[in-house]
Amino acid sequence: MCVGIPVQLLSVDGIRGDVIEDGRPGLVDLSLTPEARPGDWVLAFLGAAREVLTPEAAAQITAALAGLRSLMAGGDLGDAFADLEARSPQLPPHLQAALDAGKTRA
């Protein structure tokens, strides 16, 4: 399993993006996110950006990862998942549409 890490693009040169990840300079492949521009946040998996994020989504993912790091080190989650605790579970749109249409089996 790989985990996506939010990183902010410092510069873009074709399909190459320069970023800072955990205080260190890095590169991401932007082949799958050609719309990404300097200043944008992207979700990077194994050195490749898969999605352009809003700053709010990047902050939520960063907080969740920090909470998990804390938990693994013997700490607690704090409010890392406050956005999830404040709402009820939701189905993905395609499953909700099927349920709304009365489908209960595959």
FIPAKE-982251 format. One record per residue: residue in one letter; z, y, x of N, C-alpha, C, CB in turn. Coordinates in steps of 0.001 Angstrom, whole numbers, plus 524288, in hexadecimal, padded with zeros to 5 digits. Each point is the difference from the previous one (the first is absolute). Last residue first. Glycine has a CB too. Example, Ala and Ser with C-alpha at 12.3 -4.5 7.8 and 13.67 -1.06 7.14 Angstrom:
BEGIN
residu, n.c3, n.c2, n.c1, ca.c3, ca.c2, ca.c1, c.c3, c.c2, c.c1, cb.c3, cb.c2, cb.c1
S, 81BA8, 7F736, 83232, 8003C, 804A6, 80334, 802DA, 80442, 7FCFE, 7F79F, 7FD8C, 804A0
A, 8081B, 7EC1C, 7FC82, 80000, 804A6, 7FC86, 80000, 804B0, 80384, 804DE, 7FB6B, 7F89C
END
This chain:
BEGIN
residu, n.c3, n.c2, n.c1, ca.c3, ca.c2, ca.c1, c.c3, c.c2, c.c1, cb.c3, cb.c2, cb.c1
A, 7E9C0, 7E675, 79B40, 7FB3E, 800CF, 80332, 7FB54, 7FD60, 7FDAB, 80576, 800A0, 807D5
R, 80A9B, 806B2, 7EC45, 7FEDF, 7FBB1, 80394, 7FAFE, 80121, 802F4, 80493, 7F9A2, 7FA13
T, 80227, 81191, 7F8B7, 804E4, 7FE7F, 8027B, 7FF57, 7FB7D, 803C4, 804A0, 8031A, 7F82B
K, 7F0C6, 80D4B, 7FBFE, 7FF67, 7FB78, 80373, 80534, 7FEEA, 802A9, 7F667, 80205, 80179
G, 80584, 80CA8, 7F2B3, 80232, 7FB3B, 7FDC0, 7FF6B, 7FB2D, 80351, 7FE29, 803D4, 7F79F
A, 7FD8E, 80EDD, 80BCE, 7FBED, 7FD7A, 7FCDC, 801D8, 7FADA, 7FDA9, 7F951, 80438, 805A5
D, 81182, 80554, 805E4, 7FF36, 80349, 7FB6A, 7FBE8, 7FDAF, 7FC4D, 80275, 807CC, 8055F
L, 80046, 7EFFA, 80ACF, 8048E, 7FF41, 7FCA5, 7FF78, 80328, 7FAFB, 8058C, 7FE65, 807EA
A, 7ED9C, 803FB, 804E0, 7FF96, 7FABC, 7FDC1, 8048B, 7FEF5, 7FC4E, 7FB53, 7FCDE, 8080E
A, 80503, 812D6, 80139, 7FBBF, 8001C, 7FC28, 7FF63, 7FAAE, 7FD6C, 7FB70, 806F9, 8052C
Q, 81076, 7FA6F, 808B1, 80207, 802BC, 7FB67, 7FBE3, 8002F, 7FBB6, 805DE, 80564, 805BA
L, 7F531, 7F3CA, 80A7A, 8036A, 7FC59, 7FD3D, 80258, 80281, 7FB25, 80202, 7FB94, 80877
H, 7F366, 80ECD, 80288, 7FCCF, 7FBD8, 7FDA4, 80352, 7FC06, 7FD12, 7F97C, 80133, 80721
P, 80F1C, 80D18, 8022C, 7FCF8, 80198, 7FB65, 7FCD0, 7FB9D, 7FD76, 7FF92, 808B5, 80409
P, 8120B, 7F249, 805F3, 7FB35, 8029D, 801BB, 7FCA0, 80125, 7FB30, 8004D, 7FB6A, 808E5
L, 813D1, 8039E, 7F34A, 7FBBD, 7FC81, 80154, 7FB7C, 80327, 80240, 802BC, 7F9B1, 7F8ED
Q, 81254, 80B4D, 807E7, 7FAF9, 80104, 7FD80, 7FC02, 7FBFF, 801C8, 80213, 80993, 7FF73
P, 814D9, 7FA5E, 7FF1F, 7FB71, 7FD8E, 80282, 7FB06, 8010F, 7FCDC, 805D4, 7F8FA, 803BA
S, 808F2, 81565, 7FABD, 7FFAD, 7FA73, 7FECE, 7FB2E, 7FDB0, 802AE, 8049C, 80166, 7F751
R, 8067A, 80F52, 81082, 7FC3E, 7FE85, 7FBF9, 80007, 7FA2A, 7FF1C, 7FA85, 807A3, 8025C
A, 80FDD, 801C9, 80AAE, 80021, 8039C, 7FB90, 7FC1A, 7FE93, 7FBB8, 802D5, 806E9, 80627
E, 7FEEA, 7F03C, 80A9C, 804BB, 7FF17, 7FCF2, 80016, 80342, 7FB0B, 804B6, 7FDEC, 80836
L, 7EDBC, 8040B, 8047C, 7FF71, 7FB2B, 7FD04, 804B0, 7FEF4, 7FC85, 7FA81, 7FC7E, 80723
D, 80539, 8123C, 8043D, 7FBA5, 8009B, 7FC55, 7FF29, 7FB1E, 7FCB7, 7FBDB, 80633, 80639
A, 810D9, 7F9F4, 8077E, 801B5, 802FA, 7FB69, 7FBA8, 8009D, 7FC04, 8064F, 804BB, 8059D
F, 7FC29, 7F1DC, 80BF6, 7FCCF, 7FE3D, 7FB9E, 80189, 802C6, 7FAF9, 7FEF6, 7F755, 80456
A, 80969, 80CA7, 80C00, 7FAAF, 7FED5, 801AB, 7FC66, 7FE6C, 7FB84, 803B3, 7FD51, 8087C
D, 80F43, 8090C, 7FA4C, 7FCC1, 80133, 7FB75, 7FA3D, 7FEEB, 80121, 80680, 806CC, 7FD3D
G, 80842, 7EE66, 80C93, 80078, 80579, 7FE84, 7FCC5, 80102, 7FB20, 8017D, 8029C, 80960
L, 80151, 7ECE7, 800C1, 7FAF9, 8024B, 7FE92, 8004F, 805D4, 7FEE6, 7FD8A, 7F76E, 7FC67
D, 80FBC, 7FEE7, 8115F, 7FE97, 7FF80, 7FA7D, 7FADC, 802C4, 7FEF5, 80978, 7FF75, 7FD82
G, 7FD97, 7F662, 814BF, 80172, 8048C, 7FCD7, 7FEC5, 7FF12, 7FA43, 7FE63, 805D5, 807AE
G, 7FD96, 7EEA1, 80743, 8054C, 7FF72, 7FE03, 801DF, 80491, 7FCBF, 801C0, 7FAAB, 807A7
A, 7ECEF, 80239, 80015, 803AB, 8011C, 8043E, 805A7, 7FFC5, 7FE22, 7F935, 80596, 80439
M, 7F88B, 7F816, 7F008, 7FF72, 7FBE0, 803EB, 803BC, 800C1, 8048C, 7F6B2, 7FF0D, 7FD76
L, 8088B, 80DFF, 7F568, 80225, 7FB25, 7FDD6, 7FFC8, 7FB95, 80402, 7FD39, 802D6, 7F707
S, 7FAB6, 80D20, 80D60, 805AA, 80097, 7FFCF, 80293, 7FAFA, 7FE17, 7FEF2, 8099E, 7FE5D
R, 7EECC, 7F748, 80133, 801D9, 7FFB5, 80573, 805ED, 80050, 80034, 7F7A9, 8041E, 80321
L, 8009B, 7FE5F, 7EC7E, 7FFB6, 7FA82, 80199, 801BF, 7FF50, 805A8, 7F8AD, 7FE9A, 7F9A9
G, 80637, 8128C, 7FFE1, 80427, 7FD20, 7FD58, 8000D, 7FA47, 8018B, 7FF5A, 80635, 7F898
A, 7F2F0, 8044F, 80D75, 804E1, 8016C, 802AC, 8049D, 7FD1F, 7FD8B, 7FC49, 808DE, 8023A
L, 7F36C, 7F543, 7F5B1, 80014, 7FD40, 80502, 804F5, 80134, 80312, 7F63F, 8003F, 8002A
A, 8072E, 808CF, 7F00E, 800D5, 7FA6D, 7FEF2, 80041, 7FCE5, 80517, 7FB5D, 800F4, 7F762
A, 8006A, 810FA, 8099A, 80583, 7FF41, 7FE8E, 8012E, 7FA40, 7FF02, 8002E, 808FE, 7FC1D
T, 7EE57, 7FB8C, 8071E, 80314, 800CB, 804BD, 805CC, 7FF27, 7FEE3, 7F949, 8065E, 80354
I, 7FB3E, 7F96E, 7EE6F, 7FF4F, 7FB4C, 80333, 80337, 80065, 804FC, 7F6F8, 7FEC6, 7FC5B
Q, 808F9, 80FF3, 7F8B1, 80298, 7FB99, 7FD69, 7FF99, 7FB0A, 80345, 7FE08, 80408, 7F74F
A, 7F8F5, 80B0D, 80E86, 805AD, 800A6, 8008D, 802EF, 7FB74, 7FD80, 7FED6, 809BB, 80008
A, 7EEE5, 7F6E7, 7FDF3, 8014B, 7FEF3, 8057D, 805DF, 80064, 800DC, 7F73B, 80371, 802CB
A, 8025F, 80153, 7ECC7, 7FFC3, 7FA50, 800B7, 80164, 7FE89, 80597, 7F922, 7FF5F, 7F909
E, 805A5, 81288, 80347, 8047D, 7FDB0, 7FD3A, 8001B, 7FA17, 800A7, 7FFB8, 80751, 7F97F
P, 7F1E9, 8028F, 80D3B, 804BC, 800AD, 8032A, 804CD, 7FD8A, 7FD6E, 7FC32, 80842, 80389
T, 7F1E4, 7EEF0, 7F7FE, 80228, 80531, 7FF0D, 804BC, 80098, 80394, 7FCC9, 80037, 7F679
L, 7F3C4, 7F2E6, 80F9A, 804C0, 80091, 7FCD7, 8011C, 805B3, 7FEC5, 80393, 7F7E4, 8040B
V, 7EB93, 7FA12, 80175, 80208, 80546, 800C3, 80489, 800AB, 7FC2B, 7F715, 803A4, 802F8
E, 80205, 7E9AE, 80583, 80086, 8034F, 7FB63, 801EA, 80560, 801AD, 801DF, 7F826, 7FA46
R, 7FAB1, 7FA01, 811EF, 7FDF7, 7FD68, 7FB54, 7FFE8, 8038E, 7FB3C, 80350, 7F7AC, 80393
A, 7FC93, 8086B, 8134E, 801AD, 802A9, 7FB3D, 7FD76, 7FD5E, 7FB51, 80122, 8088C, 804DB
A, 803CC, 7EEA1, 80E26, 7FBB5, 801AB, 7FCA2, 80237, 80282, 7FB0E, 7FA2E, 7F8CE, 8038D
G, 81022, 7FF00, 80A80, 7FC90, 803C3, 80279, 7FB64, 801CE, 7FCC2, 802AB, 7FBFF, 80810
L, 80AA5, 7F7D1, 7F194, 7FDCF, 7FDF5, 804D8, 7FBDD, 80397, 80256, 801D3, 7F715, 7FCB9
F, 802D5, 81040, 7F264, 80164, 7FA8A, 800DF, 7FD46, 7FE43, 804FF, 80125, 7FE2F, 7F637
A, 80400, 81537, 7FF07, 7FD61, 7FD16, 8042C, 80251, 7FA8A, 80082, 7FE1E, 80867, 804BB
L, 7FFC8, 8093C, 7EDBE, 8030D, 7FB3A, 80083, 7FD10, 7FC77, 803C3, 803D9, 800CC, 7F6CC
V, 7FC06, 81511, 80866, 7FD49, 7FB21, 7FEC7, 803C5, 7FB76, 800B0, 7F752, 803D1, 802D3
W, 807C8, 812F6, 7FAD3, 80312, 7FB59, 80112, 7FCBA, 7FB48, 7FE80, 80896, 804CC, 7FE7C
D, 7F07A, 80F37, 807A4, 800CF, 7FC04, 7FBF9, 803A8, 7FBBC, 801F6, 7F719, 801E1, 7FC5B
G, 802DF, 80C0C, 80EBE, 80445, 8019A, 7FC91, 8011D, 7FC18, 7FBB8, 7FDAE, 80917, 801E3
P, 7EF4C, 7F750, 80615, 804C8, 80168, 802D3, 80410, 80234, 7FC39, 7FABB, 801D0, 80825
R, 7F839, 7F19E, 7EE77, 7FF6A, 804BC, 8032A, 8050A, 8010F, 80301, 7F987, 803B3, 7F985
A, 7FB13, 7EC26, 7FA42, 804C0, 801EB, 8028C, 7FECE, 8048C, 803A8, 803DB, 7F70A, 7FF61
E, 7EFBB, 7FDE3, 7F6A2, 80178, 80512, 7FDC6, 804BF, 8026D, 802A7, 7FC57, 7FCFD, 7F797
P, 7FC97, 7F1A5, 80C26, 7FCC1, 80422, 80242, 8014D, 80573, 7FDF0, 7F90C, 7F964, 80103
T, 80F6C, 7F37C, 80008, 801C2, 804E5, 7FD8B, 7FCD6, 80498, 80225, 80920, 7FC4D, 7FED0
L, 7F4A9, 7F214, 8072E, 800E3, 7FF11, 7FA6A, 801C9, 804DA, 7FD0F, 80235, 7F6E6, 8023F
S, 7FAA8, 80962, 81076, 7FB47, 7FDE1, 7FD8E, 80096, 7FF62, 7FA16, 7FE0F, 7FB5F, 80857
L, 80DA3, 80B6C, 80676, 7FF57, 80271, 7FAE1, 7FB2E, 7FDFA, 7FD1F, 80474, 807E6, 8037D
D, 80A6B, 7F288, 80C8F, 7FA94, 7FF6F, 7FE69, 7FF89, 8020E, 7FA6C, 7FE99, 7F81A, 805FE
V, 81022, 80DFF, 80887, 7FEE4, 7FCB5, 7FB7F, 7FA2B, 8000E, 7FEF6, 808E7, 801CA, 7FC2C
L, 8066C, 802D4, 81463, 7FAD1, 8005D, 7FDB7, 7FFC4, 7FC98, 7FB29, 7FBFE, 801CB, 808CE
G, 81477, 808F9, 802CD, 7FD36, 7FB36, 7FEBD, 7FAAE, 8012D, 7FDAC, 80880, 7FB80, 7FE95
P, 80B20, 80CA0, 80B71, 7FA95, 800C5, 7FE50, 7FD64, 7FAC0, 7FEFA, 7FF81, 8085B, 80528
R, 81550, 7FA82, 7F811, 7FC35, 7FEB7, 80413, 7FA7A, 80105, 7FE04, 8061E, 7F93A, 803BC
G, 80A00, 80871, 7F1FD, 80072, 8037E, 80474, 7FC27, 7FF02, 80460, 8091F, 800AB, 7FDB9
D, 7F6B3, 7F591, 7F206, 80528, 7FF51, 80277, 8007B, 80331, 80508, 80081, 7F700, 7FC28
E, 7EDAC, 80AEB, 7FEE0, 802D3, 7FBDE, 7FD41, 8050F, 7FEE2, 802F2, 7F78A, 7FC0E, 7FC8D
I, 7F739, 81262, 80188, 80503, 7FF21, 802A0, 802E2, 7FBFF, 7FCAB, 80068, 8094B, 80401
V, 7E9BF, 7FA0B, 7FE54, 804D0, 80066, 7FCF8, 804B7, 7FFEF, 8039E, 7FBA8, 7FB99, 7F85F
D, 7ED46, 8058F, 805D1, 80485, 8006B, 8037A, 804CA, 80104, 7FCAB, 7FA75, 80366, 8077E
G, 7F24A, 7F2E6, 7F3EC, 803F4, 803D7, 7FEA7, 80472, 7FFD8, 803E9, 7FD9A, 7FF3A, 7F692
R, 7ECA4, 7FA77, 80678, 804CE, 7FFBD, 8031B, 803B0, 80456, 7FE40, 7FB1C, 7FC23, 807B5
I, 7F2C8, 800CA, 7F2CF, 80373, 7FC34, 7FD7A, 80528, 7FF52, 802F4, 7F816, 7FB6E, 7FC96
G, 7FE72, 815F9, 80657, 7FD04, 7FBA3, 7FDD1, 8039A, 7FC58, 7FD0E, 7F97A, 800AB, 80747
D, 81169, 80B2E, 80083, 7FB1F, 80011, 802F0, 7FCD7, 7FB43, 7FE36, 80429, 804A7, 807E9
V, 80E79, 80784, 7F310, 7FC49, 7FBFD, 7FE74, 7FB0A, 800C3, 8032F, 803CE, 7FF75, 7F6D3
S, 812A3, 805CE, 809BA, 7FA81, 80172, 80094, 7FCA7, 7FB57, 7FE78, 8021C, 80675, 8073B
L, 80FDE, 7F98D, 7F522, 7FFFF, 804D5, 80302, 7FA74, 8020A, 800A7, 80819, 7FD1E, 804B5
L, 8019E, 7F5D2, 7EC41, 7FBAD, 800E2, 80397, 8007C, 80553, 802A4, 7FA4A, 7FA44, 7FA79
Q, 81546, 7F8AF, 7FE1F, 7FD25, 804CF, 7FED6, 7FBD8, 800E4, 80429, 807EC, 803DA, 7FB8A
V, 801E0, 7EA02, 7FBE6, 7FF5B, 8034D, 80493, 7FCC9, 804C5, 7FE68, 8008B, 7F82D, 8062E
P, 80A77, 7F582, 7F159, 7FD9C, 80520, 7FF25, 7FFD1, 8031A, 80518, 80339, 7FFFA, 7F6B2
I, 7FC26, 7EAC5, 806E8, 8033B, 80442, 80201, 7FD45, 8052A, 7FEC4, 803B6, 7FA3D, 80744
G, 7FC42, 7EFF4, 7F212, 7FD53, 804F9, 800A8, 803D6, 8043E, 80197, 7F954, 7FD4D, 7F962
V, 8079B, 7ED72, 80A53, 80256, 80445, 7FD03, 7FCF8, 804F6, 80120, 808EC, 7FBBE, 8003B
C, 7F34D, 7EDF6, 80028, 8003B, 804E1, 802EA, 801EC, 80447, 7FC4F, 7F89E, 7FD25, 80618
M, 80853, 7EC81, 7FBF9, 80000, 8048E, 7FCAC, 80000, 804D2, 80385, 804C8, 7FB29, 7F8B0
END
